[in-house]
């Protein structure tokens, strides 16, 4: 089948999985095994690695990662609607994120950020 927006939704789900758990959906020393897992395996529940992820958020991410494109969100409007209605909608802002990163960033990350040139 031709790639379409649902392929992008899968990629977004993989990124969300990483952001919420600190690890990609599939891990292996061999790249081909990771590729095959993306094609055929169901990812482990996010709660296996991060118990604090709300169940409805986990369901949203896993729906993004559904193997069959027909089982994923068909467009970003559907995804946005579910995100708007999830239990933690509206509880996180840019300032919350900035504070979280300041308090949780490793020394390496802080050093890397300090080394970045200032935006013009």
N, C-alpha and C positions, 0 to 999 in steps of 0.2 A: 504494500500500500504506500501511497505517497505520504511523506511526512506533512503534517499540518500543525495547527496550533496545539493540538493535544500532545505532540512531541515536546513542545515548549513547556506545557503544563507538567509533563513527566520530569523534565529538567528542573523546573521550579520546585517540584516535590523533593527531588534529590537534594537540592540546595537547602530547602527547609529542614529536611531530615538531618543534614549535617549541622545546621545552625542550632537545632534543638537538642541534639544529642552529642555533638562534638566529634562525630564520626560519620563516614559515608554509609549509605544503606548496605553496601557489600564491600567486604575487605578480603583480599587474598594477595599472596606474594606474586601470583601470576596474573598479568593483565587480562589474558584470554578468559580466565575463570571469572574475573569481575564482569567482563563483557557478557559472558554467558549467563551469569547470575542476573544481570539487568534484563536479559531477554526472557529468562524462564523461571526465576525463583521469586517467591514472595519475600519482601524484606522483613526482618525481625521487627516486632512492634517497637516503637520508639521508647515505650515505657520500660523495656528490658534494659535500656542503657540510661534512661533519664526518667525515673519514676514520677517526677513532678510535672510531666507533660499532661495537660488535661486530656481526657479521653476523646472529647469531640475534636480537639486539635489533631490528635493522633489519627483519628478517622479521616480528617481532611487530607492530611499529608499522605496517608496510605492510599486514599482514592486517587490522588495525583500520580501515585506510583503504580497504579493498576497496570497489569501486563497488556490487557486488551485496551486499545484506544477507546473503544465503545464504552468501557467501564470507568473511564476517567471523566473528569469535568470536560464538557464539550467545548467550553470557551471560558475565558477569564471572568466573564460576568457571573457565571454559575459559581465559580470558585470564590469570587468576591462576595457573593451573597451568603455563602456558607461561612466565610470568615467574619462577615459583619454580624452574623447571628451566633457565633460561637461564645462559649462561656467567658472568655477573656477579652472579647472585643472591647476596644476603647480603654483598656487598662494600661496600655503601653504607649509612650510618646517618645519623640526624639530626645527630649531631655532625660527621660527614664533610661533610654538606651545609652546616652552619653555617660550618665552617672554609673550605670552598670559596668560599662567598659573601663571607666576610670578606676573602679574598685576591684575589678576582676582581671585586668590586663596583666600579663606576666611582664617581668622586667624586659625580656626580649622584645615583646610587642611594644612596650613603652619606648624602648631604645629605637626600634625601627620607626615608630611614629615620629619621634623627635628628629630623626635623620632625614625625614621627608622635607623637601623644599616647601616653603610657604606658598599657598595658593595666591595667584595674582589677582 
